[in-house]
Amino acid sequence: MDVATLYEAARSAGLLTPVTVAGTTVPCAFRAPDDTVLDGLALSRDYQIDYPAAWLTLAVGDTVEVAGHPYQVREVRAIGDGTEHRAWLSRL
């Protein structure tokens, strides 16, 4: 099973979030885990999206919209064999 098929199944099950980039909407796995900062005195969100590389091309500095909120791409990395990417985001 390829990555795109897996993402299509997750989209059909309602597990993905629509992400809009330059007028194009793509279903992505959106995460907003808490990360401890300041030696454990505070929490910070670390926004991320995962997506098939064939569906979307992102670069540092790009703006994306997730659930009506704008974010800026901070970093993009390939996952595994490179058919899936993860982008870290900062909320604008």
mmCIF file as gemmi writes it, N, C-alpha and C atoms, coordinates in Angstrom:
data_model
loop_
_atom_site.group_PDB
_atom_site.id
_atom_site.type_symbol
_atom_site.label_atom_id
_atom_site.label_alt_id
_atom_site.label_comp_id
_atom_site.label_asym_id
_atom_site.label_entity_id
_atom_site.label_seq_id
_atom_site.pdbx_PDB_ins_code
_atom_site.Cartn_x
_atom_site.Cartn_y
_atom_site.Cartn_z
_atom_site.occupancy
_atom_site.B_iso_or_equiv
_atom_site.pdbx_formal_charge
_atom_site.auth_seq_id
_atom_site.auth_asym_id
_atom_site.pdbx_PDB_model_num
ATOM 1 N N . MET Axp A 1 ? 0.852 -1.179 0 1 0 ? 1 A 1
ATOM 2 C CA . MET Axp A 1 ? 0 0 0 1 0 ? 1 A 1
ATOM 3 C C . MET Axp A 1 ? 0.897 1.241 0 1 0 ? 1 A 1
ATOM 4 N N . ASP Axp A 2 ? 0.641 2.153 -0.911 1 0 ? 2 A 1
ATOM 5 C CA . ASP Axp A 2 ? 1.443 3.373 -0.965 1 0 ? 2 A 1
ATOM 6 C C . ASP Axp A 2 ? 0.865 4.441 -0.018 1 0 ? 2 A 1
ATOM 7 N N . VAL Axp A 3 ? 1.641 5.476 0.205 1 0 ? 3 A 1
ATOM 8 C CA . VAL Axp A 3 ? 1.28 6.527 1.156 1 0 ? 3 A 1
ATOM 9 C C . VAL Axp A 3 ? -0.008 7.241 0.748 1 0 ? 3 A 1
ATOM 10 N N . ALA Axp A 4 ? -0.179 7.528 -0.527 1 0 ? 4 A 1
ATOM 11 C CA . ALA Axp A 4 ? -1.378 8.237 -0.992 1 0 ? 4 A 1
ATOM 12 C C . ALA Axp A 4 ? -2.641 7.424 -0.706 1 0 ? 4 A 1
ATOM 13 N N . THR Axp A 5 ? -2.582 6.12 -0.88 1 0 ? 5 A 1
ATOM 14 C CA . THR Axp A 5 ? -3.727 5.258 -0.592 1 0 ? 5 A 1
ATOM 15 C C . THR Axp A 5 ? -4.055 5.282 0.892 1 0 ? 5 A 1
ATOM 16 N N . LEU Axp A 6 ? -3.043 5.255 1.724 1 0 ? 6 A 1
ATOM 17 C CA . LEU Axp A 6 ? -3.237 5.334 3.168 1 0 ? 6 A 1
ATOM 18 C C . LEU Axp A 6 ? -3.89 6.665 3.558 1 0 ? 6 A 1
ATOM 19 N N . TYR Axp A 7 ? -3.425 7.76 2.977 1 0 ? 7 A 1
ATOM 20 C CA . TYR Axp A 7 ? -4.004 9.073 3.27 1 0 ? 7 A 1
ATOM 21 C C . TYR Axp A 7 ? -5.438 9.178 2.75 1 0 ? 7 A 1
ATOM 22 N N . GLU Axp A 8 ? -5.726 8.581 1.602 1 0 ? 8 A 1
ATOM 23 C CA . GLU Axp A 8 ? -7.099 8.58 1.082 1 0 ? 8 A 1
ATOM 24 C C . GLU Axp A 8 ? -8.032 7.847 2.031 1 0 ? 8 A 1
ATOM 25 N N . ALA Axp A 9 ? -7.57 6.732 2.581 1 0 ? 9 A 1
ATOM 26 C CA . ALA Axp A 9 ? -8.379 5.982 3.545 1 0 ? 9 A 1
ATOM 27 C C . ALA Axp A 9 ? -8.6 6.805 4.817 1 0 ? 9 A 1
ATOM 28 N N . ALA Axp A 10 ? -7.565 7.478 5.289 1 0 ? 10 A 1
ATOM 29 C CA . ALA Axp A 10 ? -7.689 8.318 6.482 1 0 ? 10 A 1
ATOM 30 C C . ALA Axp A 10 ? -8.635 9.492 6.222 1 0 ? 10 A 1
ATOM 31 N N . ARG Axp A 11 ? -8.573 10.07 5.009 1 0 ? 11 A 1
ATOM 32 C CA . ARG Axp A 11 ? -9.487 11.159 4.656 1 0 ? 11 A 1
ATOM 33 C C . ARG Axp A 11 ? -10.923 10.668 4.646 1 0 ? 11 A 1
ATOM 34 N N . SER Axp A 12 ? -11.158 9.506 4.061 1 0 ? 12 A 1
ATOM 35 C CA . SER Axp A 12 ? -12.503 8.937 3.992 1 0 ? 12 A 1
ATOM 36 C C . SER Axp A 12 ? -13.064 8.647 5.387 1 0 ? 12 A 1
ATOM 37 N N . ALA Axp A 13 ? -12.183 8.34 6.325 1 0 ? 13 A 1
ATOM 38 C CA . ALA Axp A 13 ? -12.598 8.061 7.704 1 0 ? 13 A 1
ATOM 39 C C . ALA Axp A 13 ? -12.742 9.338 8.53 1 0 ? 13 A 1
ATOM 40 N N . GLY Axp A 14 ? -12.453 10.498 7.926 1 0 ? 14 A 1
ATOM 41 C CA . GLY Axp A 14 ? -12.58 11.771 8.637 1 0 ? 14 A 1
ATOM 42 C C . GLY Axp A 14 ? -11.441 12.073 9.583 1 0 ? 14 A 1
ATOM 43 N N . LEU Axp A 15 ? -10.284 11.463 9.35 1 0 ? 15 A 1
ATOM 44 C CA . LEU Axp A 15 ? -9.146 11.639 10.257 1 0 ? 15 A 1
ATOM 45 C C . LEU Axp A 15 ? -8.192 12.757 9.858 1 0 ? 15 A 1
ATOM 46 N N . LEU Axp A 16 ? -8.394 13.35 8.689 1 0 ? 16 A 1
ATOM 47 C CA . LEU Axp A 16 ? -7.482 14.387 8.211 1 0 ? 16 A 1
ATOM 48 C C . LEU Axp A 16 ? -8.135 15.759 8.23 1 0 ? 16 A 1
ATOM 49 N N . THR Axp A 17 ? -7.307 16.783 8.234 1 0 ? 17 A 1
ATOM 50 C CA . THR Axp A 17 ? -7.747 18.177 8.279 1 0 ? 17 A 1
ATOM 51 C C . THR Axp A 17 ? -7.442 18.837 6.943 1 0 ? 17 A 1
ATOM 52 N N . PRO Axp A 18 ? -8.397 19.588 6.368 1 0 ? 18 A 1
ATOM 53 C CA . PRO Axp A 18 ? -8.111 20.298 5.122 1 0 ? 18 A 1
ATOM 54 C C . PRO Axp A 18 ? -7.094 21.422 5.347 1 0 ? 18 A 1
ATOM 55 N N . VAL Axp A 19 ? -6.075 21.451 4.508 1 0 ? 19 A 1
ATOM 56 C CA . VAL Axp A 19 ? -5.039 22.481 4.558 1 0 ? 19 A 1
ATOM 57 C C . VAL Axp A 19 ? -5.03 23.175 3.201 1 0 ? 19 A 1
ATOM 58 N N . THR Axp A 20 ? -5.133 24.514 3.209 1 0 ? 20 A 1
ATOM 59 C CA . THR Axp A 20 ? -5.174 25.275 1.969 1 0 ? 20 A 1
ATOM 60 C C . THR Axp A 20 ? -3.846 25.992 1.754 1 0 ? 20 A 1
ATOM 61 N N . VAL Axp A 21 ? -3.298 25.813 0.544 1 0 ? 21 A 1
ATOM 62 C CA . VAL Axp A 21 ? -2.048 26.448 0.154 1 0 ? 21 A 1
ATOM 63 C C . VAL Axp A 21 ? -2.256 27.031 -1.236 1 0 ? 21 A 1
ATOM 64 N N . ALA Axp A 22 ? -2.132 28.333 -1.354 1 0 ? 22 A 1
ATOM 65 C CA . ALA Axp A 22 ? -2.261 29.018 -2.655 1 0 ? 22 A 1
ATOM 66 C C . ALA Axp A 22 ? -3.533 28.606 -3.398 1 0 ? 22 A 1
ATOM 67 N N . GLY Axp A 23 ? -4.636 28.539 -2.674 1 0 ? 23 A 1
ATOM 68 C CA . GLY Axp A 23 ? -5.923 28.226 -3.294 1 0 ? 23 A 1
ATOM 69 C C . GLY Axp A 23 ? -6.213 26.754 -3.499 1 0 ? 23 A 1
ATOM 70 N N . THR Axp A 24 ? -5.263 25.892 -3.199 1 0 ? 24 A 1
ATOM 71 C CA . THR Axp A 24 ? -5.449 24.447 -3.331 1 0 ? 24 A 1
ATOM 72 C C . THR Axp A 24 ? -5.612 23.834 -1.946 1 0 ? 24 A 1
ATOM 73 N N . THR Axp A 25 ? -6.64 22.998 -1.777 1 0 ? 25 A 1
ATOM 74 C CA . THR Axp A 25 ? -6.888 22.356 -0.489 1 0 ? 25 A 1
ATOM 75 C C . THR Axp A 25 ? -6.503 20.884 -0.561 1 0 ? 25 A 1
ATOM 76 N N . VAL Axp A 26 ? -5.709 20.457 0.425 1 0 ? 26 A 1
ATOM 77 C CA . VAL Axp A 26 ? -5.199 19.092 0.495 1 0 ? 26 A 1
ATOM 78 C C . VAL Axp A 26 ? -5.467 18.543 1.891 1 0 ? 26 A 1
ATOM 79 N N . PRO Axp A 27 ? -5.96 17.297 2.018 1 0 ? 27 A 1
ATOM 80 C CA . PRO Axp A 27 ? -6.148 16.715 3.345 1 0 ? 27 A 1
ATOM 81 C C . PRO Axp A 27 ? -4.797 16.319 3.953 1 0 ? 27 A 1
ATOM 82 N N . CYS Axp A 28 ? -4.55 16.768 5.175 1 0 ? 28 A 1
ATOM 83 C CA . CYS Axp A 28 ? -3.288 16.498 5.854 1 0 ? 28 A 1
ATOM 84 C C . CYS Axp A 28 ? -3.551 16.035 7.286 1 0 ? 28 A 1
ATOM 85 N N . ALA Axp A 29 ? -2.569 15.369 7.865 1 0 ? 29 A 1
ATOM 86 C CA . ALA Axp A 29 ? -2.623 15.004 9.279 1 0 ? 29 A 1
ATOM 87 C C . ALA Axp A 29 ? -2.068 16.197 10.056 1 0 ? 29 A 1
ATOM 88 N N . PHE Axp A 30 ? -2.928 16.888 10.81 1 0 ? 30 A 1
ATOM 89 C CA . PHE Axp A 30 ? -2.533 18.083 11.565 1 0 ? 30 A 1
ATOM 90 C C . PHE Axp A 30 ? -2.358 17.71 13.022 1 0 ? 30 A 1
ATOM 91 N N . ARG Axp A 31 ? -1.258 18.171 13.623 1 0 ? 31 A 1
ATOM 92 C CA . ARG Axp A 31 ? -0.992 17.939 15.04 1 0 ? 31 A 1
ATOM 93 C C . ARG Axp A 31 ? -0.578 19.245 15.695 1 0 ? 31 A 1
ATOM 94 N N . ALA Axp A 32 ? -0.962 19.386 16.942 1 0 ? 32 A 1
ATOM 95 C CA . ALA Axp A 32 ? -0.573 20.561 17.728 1 0 ? 32 A 1
ATOM 96 C C . ALA Axp A 32 ? -0.159 20.11 19.122 1 0 ? 32 A 1
ATOM 97 N N . PRO Axp A 33 ? 0.904 19.298 19.228 1 0 ? 33 A 1
ATOM 98 C CA . PRO Axp A 33 ? 1.318 18.811 20.546 1 0 ? 33 A 1
ATOM 99 C C . PRO Axp A 33 ? 1.945 19.914 21.392 1 0 ? 33 A 1
ATOM 100 N N . ASP Axp A 34 ? 1.776 19.796 22.693 1 0 ? 34 A 1
ATOM 101 C CA . ASP Axp A 34 ? 2.407 20.732 23.62 1 0 ? 34 A 1
ATOM 102 C C . ASP Axp A 34 ? 3.865 20.344 23.824 1 0 ? 34 A 1
ATOM 103 N N . ASP Axp A 35 ? 4.713 21.336 23.938 1 0 ? 35 A 1
ATOM 104 C CA . ASP Axp A 35 ? 6.139 21.135 24.184 1 0 ? 35 A 1
ATOM 105 C C . ASP Axp A 35 ? 6.508 21.997 25.384 1 0 ? 35 A 1
ATOM 106 N N . THR Axp A 36 ? 7.218 21.435 26.365 1 0 ? 36 A 1
ATOM 107 C CA . THR Axp A 36 ? 7.6 22.233 27.529 1 0 ? 36 A 1
ATOM 108 C C . THR Axp A 36 ? 8.792 23.114 27.181 1 0 ? 36 A 1
ATOM 109 N N . VAL Axp A 37 ? 8.725 24.359 27.643 1 0 ? 37 A 1
ATOM 110 C CA . VAL Axp A 37 ? 9.804 25.331 27.422 1 0 ? 37 A 1
ATOM 111 C C . VAL Axp A 37 ? 10.137 26.008 28.744 1 0 ? 37 A 1
ATOM 112 N N . LEU Axp A 38 ? 11.184 26.78 28.753 1 0 ? 38 A 1
ATOM 113 C CA . LEU Axp A 38 ? 11.618 27.522 29.941 1 0 ? 38 A 1
ATOM 114 C C . LEU Axp A 38 ? 11.808 26.591 31.135 1 0 ? 38 A 1
ATOM 115 N N . ASP Axp A 39 ? 12.54 25.499 30.88 1 0 ? 39 A 1
ATOM 116 C CA . ASP Axp A 39 ? 12.859 24.524 31.928 1 0 ? 39 A 1
ATOM 117 C C . ASP Axp A 39 ? 11.601 23.991 32.613 1 0 ? 39 A 1
ATOM 118 N N . GLY Axp A 40 ? 10.544 23.752 31.808 1 0 ? 40 A 1
ATOM 119 C CA . GLY Axp A 40 ? 9.324 23.164 32.325 1 0 ? 40 A 1
ATOM 120 C C . GLY Axp A 40 ? 8.338 24.141 32.92 1 0 ? 40 A 1
ATOM 121 N N . LEU Axp A 41 ? 8.612 25.435 32.832 1 0 ? 41 A 1
ATOM 122 C CA . LEU Axp A 41 ? 7.728 26.438 33.431 1 0 ? 41 A 1
ATOM 123 C C . LEU Axp A 41 ? 6.564 26.836 32.531 1 0 ? 41 A 1
ATOM 124 N N . ALA Axp A 42 ? 6.633 26.486 31.255 1 0 ? 42 A 1
ATOM 125 C CA . ALA Axp A 42 ? 5.568 26.883 30.325 1 0 ? 42 A 1
ATOM 126 C C . ALA Axp A 42 ? 5.404 25.822 29.241 1 0 ? 42 A 1
ATOM 127 N N . LEU Axp A 43 ? 4.264 25.886 28.576 1 0 ? 43 A 1
ATOM 128 C CA . LEU Axp A 43 ? 3.995 25.005 27.449 1 0 ? 43 A 1
ATOM 129 C C . LEU Axp A 43 ? 3.92 25.827 26.17 1 0 ? 43 A 1
ATOM 130 N N . SER Axp A 44 ? 4.374 25.251 25.084 1 0 ? 44 A 1
ATOM 131 C CA . SER Axp A 44 ? 4.324 25.893 23.779 1 0 ? 44 A 1
ATOM 132 C C . SER Axp A 44 ? 3.788 24.881 22.787 1 0 ? 44 A 1
ATOM 133 N N . ARG Axp A 45 ? 2.998 25.334 21.827 1 0 ? 45 A 1
ATOM 134 C CA . ARG Axp A 45 ? 2.481 24.437 20.791 1 0 ? 45 A 1
ATOM 135 C C . ARG Axp A 45 ? 3.516 24.254 19.694 1 0 ? 45 A 1
ATOM 136 N N . ASP Axp A 46 ? 3.617 23.042 19.194 1 0 ? 46 A 1
ATOM 137 C CA . ASP Axp A 46 ? 4.509 22.721 18.086 1 0 ? 46 A 1
ATOM 138 C C . ASP Axp A 46 ? 3.642 22.198 16.946 1 0 ? 46 A 1
ATOM 139 N N . TYR Axp A 47 ? 3.119 23.087 16.106 1 0 ? 47 A 1
ATOM 140 C CA . TYR Axp A 47 ? 2.187 22.732 15.04 1 0 ? 47 A 1
ATOM 141 C C . TYR Axp A 47 ? 2.904 21.985 13.924 1 0 ? 47 A 1
ATOM 142 N N . GLN Axp A 48 ? 2.28 20.889 13.433 1 0 ? 48 A 1
ATOM 143 C CA . GLN Axp A 48 ? 2.867 20.076 12.372 1 0 ? 48 A 1
ATOM 144 C C . GLN Axp A 48 ? 1.777 19.567 11.442 1 0 ? 48 A 1
ATOM 145 N N . ILE Axp A 49 ? 2.142 19.371 10.175 1 0 ? 49 A 1
ATOM 146 C CA . ILE Axp A 49 ? 1.27 18.655 9.248 1 0 ? 49 A 1
ATOM 147 C C . ILE Axp A 49 ? 2.096 17.591 8.541 1 0 ? 49 A 1
ATOM 148 N N . ASP Axp A 50 ? 1.474 16.435 8.311 1 0 ? 50 A 1
ATOM 149 C CA . ASP Axp A 50 ? 2.066 15.363 7.514 1 0 ? 50 A 1
ATOM 150 C C . ASP Axp A 50 ? 1.216 15.206 6.268 1 0 ? 50 A 1
ATOM 151 N N . TYR Axp A 51 ? 1.864 14.895 5.135 1 0 ? 51 A 1
ATOM 152 C CA . TYR Axp A 51 ? 1.141 14.795 3.867 1 0 ? 51 A 1
ATOM 153 C C . TYR Axp A 51 ? 1.981 14.018 2.854 1 0 ? 51 A 1
ATOM 154 N N . PRO Axp A 52 ? 1.321 13.404 1.855 1 0 ? 52 A 1
ATOM 155 C CA . PRO Axp A 52 ? 2.086 12.749 0.794 1 0 ? 52 A 1
ATOM 156 C C . PRO Axp A 52 ? 2.85 13.795 -0.027 1 0 ? 52 A 1
ATOM 157 N N . ALA Axp A 53 ? 4.096 13.532 -0.308 1 0 ? 53 A 1
ATOM 158 C CA . ALA Axp A 53 ? 4.934 14.478 -1.059 1 0 ? 53 A 1
ATOM 159 C C . ALA Axp A 53 ? 4.364 14.76 -2.445 1 0 ? 53 A 1
ATOM 160 N N . ALA Axp A 54 ? 3.668 13.801 -3.032 1 0 ? 54 A 1
ATOM 161 C CA . ALA Axp A 54 ? 3.106 13.991 -4.368 1 0 ? 54 A 1
ATOM 162 C C . ALA Axp A 54 ? 1.912 14.939 -4.376 1 0 ? 54 A 1
ATOM 163 N N . TRP Axp A 55 ? 1.302 15.169 -3.229 1 0 ? 55 A 1
ATOM 164 C CA . TRP Axp A 55 ? 0.104 16.01 -3.14 1 0 ? 55 A 1
ATOM 165 C C . TRP Axp A 55 ? 0.409 17.48 -2.935 1 0 ? 55 A 1
ATOM 166 N N . LEU Axp A 56 ? 1.571 17.792 -2.367 1 0 ? 56 A 1
ATOM 167 C CA . LEU Axp A 56 ? 1.827 19.163 -1.935 1 0 ? 56 A 1
ATOM 168 C C . LEU Axp A 56 ? 3.321 19.422 -1.915 1 0 ? 56 A 1
ATOM 169 N N . THR Axp A 57 ? 3.71 20.622 -2.342 1 0 ? 57 A 1
ATOM 170 C CA . THR Axp A 57 ? 5.107 21.043 -2.258 1 0 ? 57 A 1
ATOM 171 C C . THR Axp A 57 ? 5.162 22.288 -1.392 1 0 ? 57 A 1
ATOM 172 N N . LEU Axp A 58 ? 5.837 22.187 -0.265 1 0 ? 58 A 1
ATOM 173 C CA . LEU Axp A 58 ? 5.973 23.32 0.647 1 0 ? 58 A 1
ATOM 174 C C . LEU Axp A 58 ? 7.434 23.682 0.822 1 0 ? 58 A 1
ATOM 175 N N . ALA Axp A 59 ? 7.685 24.957 1.102 1 0 ? 59 A 1
ATOM 176 C CA . ALA Axp A 59 ? 9.031 25.448 1.37 1 0 ? 59 A 1
ATOM 177 C C . ALA Axp A 59 ? 8.963 26.361 2.592 1 0 ? 59 A 1
ATOM 178 N N . VAL Axp A 60 ? 10.09 26.529 3.235 1 0 ? 60 A 1
ATOM 179 C CA . VAL Axp A 60 ? 10.174 27.425 4.389 1 0 ? 60 A 1
ATOM 180 C C . VAL Axp A 60 ? 9.7 28.811 3.978 1 0 ? 60 A 1
ATOM 181 N N . GLY Axp A 61 ? 8.814 29.397 4.799 1 0 ? 61 A 1
ATOM 182 C CA . GLY Axp A 61 ? 8.282 30.724 4.516 1 0 ? 61 A 1
ATOM 183 C C . GLY Axp A 61 ? 6.922 30.716 3.858 1 0 ? 61 A 1
ATOM 184 N N . ASP Axp A 62 ? 6.5 29.572 3.308 1 0 ? 62 A 1
ATOM 185 C CA . ASP Axp A 62 ? 5.169 29.477 2.712 1 0 ? 62 A 1
ATOM 186 C C . ASP Axp A 62 ? 4.104 29.687 3.788 1 0 ? 62 A 1
ATOM 187 N N . THR Axp A 63 ? 2.95 30.191 3.363 1 0 ? 63 A 1
ATOM 188 C CA . THR Axp A 63 ? 1.814 30.359 4.27 1 0 ? 63 A 1
ATOM 189 C C . THR Axp A 63 ? 0.764 29.32 3.925 1 0 ? 63 A 1
ATOM 190 N N . VAL Axp A 64 ? 0.247 28.653 4.957 1 0 ? 64 A 1
ATOM 191 C CA . VAL Axp A 64 ? -0.818 27.668 4.788 1 0 ? 64 A 1
ATOM 192 C C . VAL Axp A 64 ? -1.962 28.046 5.713 1 0 ? 64 A 1
ATOM 193 N N . GLU Axp A 65 ? -3.161 27.568 5.391 1 0 ? 65 A 1
ATOM 194 C CA . GLU Axp A 65 ? -4.324 27.822 6.242 1 0 ? 65 A 1
ATOM 195 C C . GLU Axp A 65 ? -4.868 26.48 6.716 1 0 ? 65 A 1
ATOM 196 N N . VAL Axp A 66 ? -4.971 26.343 8.033 1 0 ? 66 A 1
ATOM 197 C CA . VAL Axp A 66 ? -5.485 25.12 8.651 1 0 ? 66 A 1
ATOM 198 C C . VAL Axp A 66 ? -6.681 25.498 9.503 1 0 ? 66 A 1
ATOM 199 N N . ALA Axp A 67 ? -7.837 24.965 9.162 1 0 ? 67 A 1
ATOM 200 C CA . ALA Axp A 67 ? -9.071 25.23 9.924 1 0 ? 67 A 1
ATOM 201 C C . ALA Axp A 67 ? -9.328 26.73 10.084 1 0 ? 67 A 1
ATOM 202 N N . GLY Axp A 68 ? -9.047 27.487 9.021 1 0 ? 68 A 1
ATOM 203 C CA . GLY Axp A 68 ? -9.32 28.917 9.032 1 0 ? 68 A 1
ATOM 204 C C . GLY Axp A 68 ? -8.254 29.782 9.684 1 0 ? 68 A 1
ATOM 205 N N . HIS Axp A 69 ? -7.155 29.177 10.145 1 0 ? 69 A 1
ATOM 206 C CA . HIS Axp A 69 ? -6.08 29.928 10.797 1 0 ? 69 A 1
ATOM 207 C C . HIS Axp A 69 ? -4.816 29.888 9.941 1 0 ? 69 A 1
ATOM 208 N N . PRO Axp A 70 ? -4.159 31.043 9.761 1 0 ? 70 A 1
ATOM 209 C CA . PRO Axp A 70 ? -2.934 31.07 8.949 1 0 ? 70 A 1
ATOM 210 C C . PRO Axp A 70 ? -1.703 30.623 9.747 1 0 ? 70 A 1
ATOM 211 N N . TYR Axp A 71 ? -0.835 29.893 9.071 1 0 ? 71 A 1
ATOM 212 C CA . TYR Axp A 71 ? 0.429 29.425 9.651 1 0 ? 71 A 1
ATOM 213 C C . TYR Axp A 71 ? 1.53 29.658 8.63 1 0 ? 71 A 1
ATOM 214 N N . GLN Axp A 72 ? 2.759 29.792 9.131 1 0 ? 72 A 1
ATOM 215 C CA . GLN Axp A 72 ? 3.918 29.914 8.253 1 0 ? 72 A 1
ATOM 216 C C . GLN Axp A 72 ? 4.78 28.671 8.416 1 0 ? 72 A 1
ATOM 217 N N . VAL Axp A 73 ? 5.27 28.137 7.311 1 0 ? 73 A 1
ATOM 218 C CA . VAL Axp A 73 ? 6.106 26.944 7.334 1 0 ? 73 A 1
ATOM 219 C C . VAL Axp A 73 ? 7.487 27.315 7.876 1 0 ? 73 A 1
ATOM 220 N N . ARG Axp A 74 ? 7.919 26.605 8.937 1 0 ? 74 A 1
ATOM 221 C CA . ARG Axp A 74 ? 9.233 26.831 9.541 1 0 ? 74 A 1
ATOM 222 C C . ARG Axp A 74 ? 10.281 25.861 9.025 1 0 ? 74 A 1
ATOM 223 N N . GLU Axp A 75 ? 9.827 24.615 8.763 1 0 ? 75 A 1
ATOM 224 C CA . GLU Axp A 75 ? 10.762 23.566 8.365 1 0 ? 75 A 1
ATOM 225 C C . GLU Axp A 75 ? 9.971 22.468 7.657 1 0 ? 75 A 1
ATOM 226 N N . VAL Axp A 76 ? 10.604 21.81 6.687 1 0 ? 76 A 1
ATOM 227 C CA . VAL Axp A 76 ? 9.986 20.68 5.983 1 0 ? 76 A 1
ATOM 228 C C . VAL Axp A 76 ? 11.019 19.556 5.92 1 0 ? 76 A 1
ATOM 229 N N . ARG Axp A 77 ? 10.578 18.339 6.267 1 0 ? 77 A 1
ATOM 230 C CA . ARG Axp A 77 ? 11.465 17.172 6.204 1 0 ? 77 A 1
ATOM 231 C C . ARG Axp A 77 ? 10.749 16.002 5.55 1 0 ? 77 A 1
ATOM 232 N N . ALA Axp A 78 ? 11.515 15.185 4.868 1 0 ? 78 A 1
ATOM 233 C CA . ALA Axp A 78 ? 10.982 13.942 4.315 1 0 ? 78 A 1
ATOM 234 C C . ALA Axp A 78 ? 10.914 12.909 5.438 1 0 ? 78 A 1
ATOM 235 N N . ILE Axp A 79 ? 9.89 12.061 5.375 1 0 ? 79 A 1
ATOM 236 C CA . ILE Axp A 79 ? 9.718 10.991 6.356 1 0 ? 79 A 1
ATOM 237 C C . ILE Axp A 79 ? 9.942 9.665 5.64 1 0 ? 79 A 1
ATOM 238 N N . GLY Axp A 80 ? 10.656 8.773 6.275 1 0 ? 80 A 1
ATOM 239 C CA . GLY Axp A 80 ? 10.868 7.434 5.718 1 0 ? 80 A 1
ATOM 240 C C . GLY Axp A 80 ? 11.569 7.468 4.375 1 0 ? 80 A 1
ATOM 241 N N . ASP Axp A 81 ? 10.911 6.918 3.356 1 0 ? 81 A 1
ATOM 242 C CA . ASP Axp A 81 ? 11.523 6.827 2.023 1 0 ? 81 A 1
ATOM 243 C C . ASP Axp A 81 ? 11.346 8.097 1.195 1 0 ? 81 A 1
ATOM 244 N N . GLY Axp A 82 ? 10.763 9.14 1.78 1 0 ? 82 A 1
ATOM 245 C CA . GLY Axp A 82 ? 10.615 10.424 1.09 1 0 ? 82 A 1
ATOM 246 C C . GLY Axp A 82 ? 9.272 10.624 0.416 1 0 ? 82 A 1
ATOM 247 N N . THR Axp A 83 ? 8.392 9.632 0.455 1 0 ? 83 A 1
ATOM 248 C CA . THR Axp A 83 ? 7.071 9.781 -0.165 1 0 ? 83 A 1
ATOM 249 C C . THR Axp A 83 ? 6.094 10.526 0.736 1 0 ? 83 A 1
ATOM 250 N N . GLU Axp A 84 ? 6.51 10.759 1.965 1 0 ? 84 A 1
ATOM 251 C CA . GLU Axp A 84 ? 5.691 11.511 2.925 1 0 ? 84 A 1
ATOM 252 C C . GLU Axp A 84 ? 6.556 12.629 3.507 1 0 ? 84 A 1
ATOM 253 N N . HIS Axp A 85 ? 5.95 13.797 3.733 1 0 ? 85 A 1
ATOM 254 C CA . HIS Axp A 85 ? 6.68 14.926 4.304 1 0 ? 85 A 1
ATOM 255 C C . HIS Axp A 85 ? 6.005 15.406 5.578 1 0 ? 85 A 1
ATOM 256 N N . ARG Axp A 86 ? 6.792 16.038 6.436 1 0 ? 86 A 1
ATOM 257 C CA . ARG Axp A 86 ? 6.284 16.676 7.649 1 0 ? 86 A 1
ATOM 258 C C . ARG Axp A 86 ? 6.752 18.126 7.623 1 0 ? 86 A 1
ATOM 259 N N . ALA Axp A 87 ? 5.808 19.037 7.861 1 0 ? 87 A 1
ATOM 260 C CA . ALA Axp A 87 ? 6.133 20.466 7.925 1 0 ? 87 A 1
ATOM 261 C C . ALA Axp A 87 ? 5.822 20.977 9.325 1 0 ? 87 A 1
ATOM 262 N N . TRP Axp A 88 ? 6.758 21.724 9.896 1 0 ? 88 A 1
ATOM 263 C CA . TRP Axp A 88 ? 6.529 22.377 11.184 1 0 ? 88 A 1
ATOM 264 C C . TRP Axp A 88 ? 6.07 23.789 10.907 1 0 ? 88 A 1
ATOM 265 N N . LEU Axp A 89 ? 5.072 24.227 11.653 1 0 ? 89 A 1
ATOM 266 C CA . LEU Axp A 89 ? 4.406 25.507 11.377 1 0 ? 89 A 1
ATOM 267 C C . LEU Axp A 89 ? 4.463 26.439 12.574 1 0 ? 89 A 1
ATOM 268 N N . SER Axp A 90 ? 4.408 27.737 12.295 1 0 ? 90 A 1
ATOM 269 C CA . SER Axp A 90 ? 4.254 28.776 13.323 1 0 ? 90 A 1
ATOM 270 C C . SER Axp A 90 ? 2.935 29.497 13.03 1 0 ? 90 A 1
ATOM 271 N N . ARG Axp A 91 ? 2.151 29.695 14.062 1 0 ? 91 A 1
ATOM 272 C CA . ARG Axp A 91 ? 0.857 30.379 13.866 1 0 ? 91 A 1
ATOM 273 C C . ARG Axp A 91 ? 1.113 31.859 13.673 1 0 ? 91 A 1
ATOM 274 N N . LEU Axp A 92 ? 0.437 32.43 12.683 1 0 ? 92 A 1
ATOM 275 C CA . LEU Axp A 92 ? 0.577 33.871 12.389 1 0 ? 92 A 1
ATOM 276 C C . LEU Axp A 92 ? -0.468 34.67 13.134 1 0 ? 92 A 1
